[in-house]
Amino acid sequence: MSNGIAARTNQAYSRPARLLRIASWIIAIAFAIFLNMLGSLVIRDLMYAPHGGPPPDPSQFSDAATAQLHAQMHEVQLQRDALDDRIENTRIAHERADKLYMEARDSFRNWIATRQATGDSRNDPELLARTKRLDDLQASAADWQRKQNALSDEARPIDAHLAQLRIEIANASQATNKRYEAATRHYELVVFGWRLALTLPLLVVAVWLFIRFRKSRYWPFVYGFGLFASTAFFVELVPYLPSFGGYIRVLVGVALTVFAGIYTLRAFQKYVERKRAELEQSQTERAQGVDYEKALSTYPKKVCPSCDKPWHLGGEQASYCIHCGLNLFRVCACGGRNFAFFPFCNQCGEPVRETAQPGTAGSDEHPATRS
């Protein structure tokens, strides 16, 4: 009996223990953060590990033939640009000559309409001069048109050559891109292999440490290392997971979802089975299985610490849980009514001395005084 009281007394003064636990978790999280920072630097630098340099660059896969095609393309394009300038100048000259001809023709028609005919136009010097002027202007416009057509004909083989070069450059670029993509996939697989070779052993070591030393004196470092290894494997490694069209990430997501679903369903099933087994136990056995901290946390919520259901539905003065029958309140020999998990009476300050209540099984041992 005295051992049970001492155990409850140690639990009653749990504020320093809670502060120590909070500090321990802060140490674990800080340890994990600094390890994650170190791991991020290592993961980042692993991208230079396969070849001792940065990832592949497209310019590394351009061969001499492609460079020669680009040079030819540049030269032919310069010829085409020069020809375009000549065509443009010819077009402007043709438009100017055509405009002069149209203006002279309109002027000649107006002059014909206002003058008096001489009877023999061949002997009219001014008429002959104007006619010759119109013929010269028309011939000049036609000459510029012929030059423009000739330049257009000259541009056709250049355009055909440019089109052929564009096709050849496109084919060469496609081949270059295929080589670059193949090299990139190989590089990513190598980098992923390096990262997996680093993070997977860390995860295995973290699991082993958690199983072996999770309750040791230095558990914050075990938990911190576990958080670091989990983050390195499930967060740092996943973004670098090869895609292969998105199948890998989808399959990994499906696998993780199935794993999490199975774990959750099994945990819930175990919880239900545990609660069912607890209801088959005696009140003393169930009371002994209730954690003191849980009992204290459920008391102000008026929830039974055994079945997690509200007991106050039976009234504020209820002594038993109306759902599972657990004895929740006891009356001390001094007459003070106490929560069944309090180690000391709130009226006399002494260890709760049991006194039988109406309907109370006298053989049930008080949780606060169990040995």
Sequence and secondary structure as in RCSB ss.txt:
>XXXX:A:sequence
MSNGIAARTNQAYSRPARLLRIASWIIAIAFAIFLNMLGSLVIRDLMYAPHGGPPPDPSQFSDAATAQLHAQMHE
VQLQRDALDDRIENTRIAHERADKLYMEARDSFRNWIATRQATGDSRNDPELLARTKRLDDLQASAADWQRKQNA
LSDEARPIDAHLAQLRIEIANASQATNKRYEAATRHYELVVFGWRLALTLPLLVVAVWLFIRFRKSRYWPFVYGF
GLFASTAFFVELVPYLPSFGGYIRVLVGVALTVFAGIYTLRAFQKYVERKRAELEQSQTERAQGVDYEKALSTYP
KKVCPSCDKPWHLGGEQASYCIHCGLNLFRVCACGGRNFAFFPFCNQCGEPVRETAQPGTAGSDEHPATRS
>XXXX:A:secstr
 HHHHHHHHHHHS HHHHHHHHHHHHHHHHHHHHHHHHHHHHHHHGGGTTTSS    GGGG  HHHHHHHHHHHH
HHHHHHHHHHHHHHHHHHHHHHHHHHHHHHHHHHHHHHHS   S GGG HHHHHHHHHHHHHHHHHHHHHHHHHH
HHHHHHHHHHHHHHHHHHHHHHHHHHHHHHHHHHHHHHHHHHHHHHHHHHHHHHHHHHHHHHHTTSTTHHHHHHH
HHHHHHIIIIISGGGS  TTTHHHHHHHHHHHHHHHHHHHHHHHHHHHHHHHHHTS HHHHHHTS HHHHHHHTT
TTB TTT SBSGGG TT  B TTT  B EEEBTTS EEETT SB TTT SB  B   TT  TTS  GGG  
